[in-house]
Each structure stands twice: as structure tokens, then as C-alpha cells.
Amino acid sequence: MSIIQLSNVNQYFDKNHVLKQINLEVEEGDFMTFLGPSGCGKTTTLRIIAGLEKPESGIVTIQGKIVDHGEMHVHAAPSARGLSLVFQSYALWPHMTIFDNVSFGLEVKKIPKAEIRKKVELALEKMRIRDLIDRYPSELSGGQQQRVAIARAIVTEPKILLLDEPLSNLDAKLRIEMRTELKRLHRDMKTTIIYVTHDQVEALTMSTKIALFFDGKIVQVDTPRGLYRNPGTLQAADFIGNPSINLIEARSVEAEGMLRTTSSLGQLDFFYEGHQSGEVVLALKPEDIHISRLPSEGAIPCQVYSVLPAGSETLIQLQQGDRGLLAKTIGEVDYEMDSTVWISFPADKINVYDKLSEKLISKNRI
Ligand SMILES: Nc1ncnc2c1ncn2[C@@H]1O[C@H](COP(=O)(O)OP(=O)(O)OP(=O)(O)O)[C@@H](O)[C@H]1O
């Protein structure tokens, strides 16, 4: 059952059309991430769900109740929506202890003191900071303060938790630690989470679903694996690829129901659906390229342009004729610059896009 539904939501700031016909269903228990480049409308969509902004047009439904109806001027207050919010800046009250910071939401609900204590301890326990209960925010690290902010949001046991880039102020190590905590929290509490980020690794590692935004529109809603293996457009493929995906132009013809492509990767056949205009683009992920120092049948010779070791993995920039290709290998490897190597790849891991429409026409089977 969908717990949150957005239908044809539009938002303008002055004359700037920042959300364009947003349609979205969030299922109960989802960890839904809004992913996309800066300024594409993720935060505005989250703020509309939270009730902090009124949409110009469209309908927002939460737990079966219409909370916004742009045309009918219906707008429910944030406090009436049964959700909690955590922002990038943790905004703890500096003059209050961690206990007081977290218990605040319960005090205003007039819950008995002993019960408040139990709930606060449990929320802090969940974030693994129970021992910090009597400290003040200034005595905590940034990561600990962000844990307090999340504890404060979950102490009221909201059915829906909205998180706007909550980890972006933390250093890389803490961010990874917090990702694992948030993932466990989601599993343990079974809360529906909506999470805003422009960091695709964050989105891919934690979410059950990802909504990909570009320029005020949702272009794809998919599982992390679905989005990673089958980005629906060339723009999505380019955004998701990290390091950059290899895009190779090819000519194509239909041959015995298959799409036969001819490019610098040789002749390849693909199952396909949809319209193809004759010119296509092959998308090959760096990690799908296998490099060998010795020639073998079907392998393609390339020159090594440069090798970038990064500890646990190595990026290898190759040159094939006048085209560059990026490969990624797990572990440390070294190749002499300008030496010849041979590459091979599983053709069924290549996505094919129609060049004209930029749409995916041949998917990976996952
Ligand atoms: N209060 C506002 N007044 C005017 N324009 C705004 C306002 N809030 C957002 N915008 C504009 O709306 C667009 C969408 O902004 P939004 O914050 O939703 O993007 P975002 O995808 O969350 O970006 P980021 O990742 O940088 O936070 C941007 O062009 C932004 O400049």
C-alpha cells in the first residue's frame, strides 16, 4: 500500500518552474532516496511532503488523507502529517542536555516522565549514544550530534521519517558508519524513510528504491540494482556511472530479430525493445572491462594511457585508436604506460541507447 502519493505536483519560485508534474508513490516501509544533481528539486519535493511548502498545483496524500490539494487550497500543517524531519544542520539546542534535546517532542505530548525516560534511552540506544545522555551538544563530535538529531526524530516513533542530506556535514569515515546505522535503523523500526542526497553511493547502499531527479522531474524510480544496471536514459547512465561510464557510438541494423551493432567494440548482437533510429550508443561500465596482458580470441588491443591506483581498486585509462576507455579493476595492478593490453567484456552487461531519443533499448537481465 502506498503511504505517500504525489499526483501531478508543480511548484514555482517566482516564474521558475522548479517541480514539473511530479508523480510518485512511496510504499509503506520503503527507504526511498531522492537522488539527483544540485538544484533539481529534491529538497523542494521533500519540503512539500513535510508541509513546509505549499505546492502550486497537484495533490499530496499521506496515509490515505489528502494533505495538499493545490487547486482546492487544502494544506495540512506539518504537525498534522505524522512525520519527523532531520536536516543537514542538526540544530540541537546548545543550552540543553542530550536528554532534554531528545525528550522535547515527548514533553509537549504530556507523556508521563518515567515513560519519557524509557523512550529517550531507547532512541539513544538505537543510535548507539546512550552514554552521552547527560552531556551538552558542544561536548559531542559532529557525528555524535547528528546521531542525537536522528534520535530526536525517531523518539516519537513516527511512521514516516524525512532526512535531507543528514550526513553531508560529516567526514568520509563517519558517513560510512552512519550509513550502516541508518540501514539498521530502517530494518529495526520498519519506518518509511525518504532520504535526499546527491551522493549516488549513499543512495545505492541504503535505499530500497531510488527516485532519480533531473531538472524538476522524476525520470526514473527503481531499485538501486535496477537503476545501476539499467539507467533508463543516457543522462541517467552518465550520472550513475562513477567513475564515468564508457559511451561508445555505434551503427545498428536489425538482424534476425536482434539488434546488430558495429562500433569500435566490433560487431555485437543485442535483444532489444522499442524504436531504434540506426544510430545507437553502447554504455559499458568500467568494472565490466577485463584487461589482459596477452592477446586472446575476440579481445581488443588498447594502449595504456595512465594507471591510477586508489588502494583497494585501480582505474586504468586506455586508448583504443583515437577513443579513450576507462576500466576499473579490484586491487592493485600496474601496467606500463603506452604498453599494449587486450580488453574483453561480457556483452550482456552493455546497455544500448537509441542516440536520437537517448532512451534505453537493450537492458541487462538482472
Ligand atoms: N525558497 C526559494 N526561493 C526561490 N528559489 C528556490 C527556493 N528554494 C529552492 N529554489 C530553487 O528551486 C530549485 C530546486 O531547489 P531544491 O533545493 O529543491 O534542489 P535540490 O535538488 O534539493 O538541490 P541541492 O542538492 O543543491 O539541495 C533550484 O533552482 C533552487 O534554486
The ligand as an SDF file (V2000), in Angstrom:
LIG
                    3D

 31 33  0  0  0  0  0  0  0  0999 V2000
   12.7930   29.4860   -1.4480 N   0  0  0  0  0  0  0  0  0  0  0  0
   13.1960   29.5120   -2.7140 C   0  0  0  0  0  0  0  0  0  0  0  0
   13.0700   30.5980   -3.4730 N   0  0  0  0  0  0  0  0  0  0  0  0
   13.4720   30.6380   -4.7700 C   0  0  0  0  0  0  0  0  0  0  0  0
   14.0120   29.5790   -5.4100 N   0  0  0  0  0  0  0  0  0  0  0  0
   14.1840   28.4620   -4.7230 C   0  0  0  0  0  0  0  0  0  0  0  0
   13.7760   28.3420   -3.3370 C   0  0  0  0  0  0  0  0  0  0  0  0
   14.0600   27.0730   -2.9110 N   0  0  0  0  0  0  0  0  0  0  0  0
   14.5950   26.4420   -3.9740 C   0  0  0  0  0  0  0  0  0  0  0  0
   14.6680   27.2390   -5.0570 N   0  0  0  0  0  0  0  0  0  0  0  0
   15.1610   26.8470   -6.4020 C   0  0  0  0  0  0  0  0  0  0  0  0
   14.4340   25.7060   -6.7820 O   0  0  0  0  0  0  0  0  0  0  0  0
   15.2680   24.7770   -7.4650 C   0  0  0  0  0  0  0  0  0  0  0  0
   15.2120   23.4290   -6.7660 C   0  0  0  0  0  0  0  0  0  0  0  0
   15.8290   23.5560   -5.4970 O   0  0  0  0  0  0  0  0  0  0  0  0
   15.9750   22.3330   -4.4890 P   0  0  0  0  0  0  0  0  0  0  0  0
   16.5840   22.8770   -3.2270 O   0  0  0  0  0  0  0  0  0  0  0  0
   14.7040   21.6300   -4.4000 O   0  0  0  0  0  0  0  0  0  0  0  0
   17.0280   21.4380   -5.2500 O   0  0  0  0  0  0  0  0  0  0  0  0
   17.8610   20.1940   -4.7230 P   0  0  0  0  0  0  0  0  0  0  0  0
   17.7830   19.1830   -5.7810 O   0  0  0  0  0  0  0  0  0  0  0  0
   17.4250   19.8170   -3.3620 O   0  0  0  0  0  0  0  0  0  0  0  0
   19.3250   20.7990   -4.6760 O   0  0  0  0  0  0  0  0  0  0  0  0
   20.5100   20.6210   -3.5800 P   0  0  0  0  0  0  0  0  0  0  0  0
   21.0020   19.2100   -3.7210 O   0  0  0  0  0  0  0  0  0  0  0  0
   21.5200   21.6410   -4.0240 O   0  0  0  0  0  0  0  0  0  0  0  0
   19.9030   20.9340   -2.2450 O   0  0  0  0  0  0  0  0  0  0  0  0
   16.6460   25.4220   -7.5170 C   0  0  0  0  0  0  0  0  0  0  0  0
   16.8050   26.0300   -8.7660 O   0  0  0  0  0  0  0  0  0  0  0  0
   16.6100   26.4270   -6.3980 C   0  0  0  0  0  0  0  0  0  0  0  0
   17.4790   27.4990   -6.6910 O   0  0  0  0  0  0  0  0  0  0  0  0
  1  2  1  0
  2  3  1  0
  2  7  2  0
  3  4  2  0
  4  5  1  0
  5  6  2  0
  6  7  1  0
  6 10  1  0
  7  8  1  0
  8  9  2  0
  9 10  1  0
 10 11  1  0
 11 12  1  0
 11 30  1  0
 12 13  1  0
 13 14  1  0
 13 28  1  0
 14 15  1  0
 15 16  1  0
 16 17  2  0
 16 18  1  0
 16 19  1  0
 19 20  1  0
 20 21  2  0
 20 22  1  0
 20 23  1  0
 23 24  1  0
 24 25  2  0
 24 26  1  0
 24 27  1  0
 28 29  1  0
 28 30  1  0
 30 31  1  0
M  END
$$$$
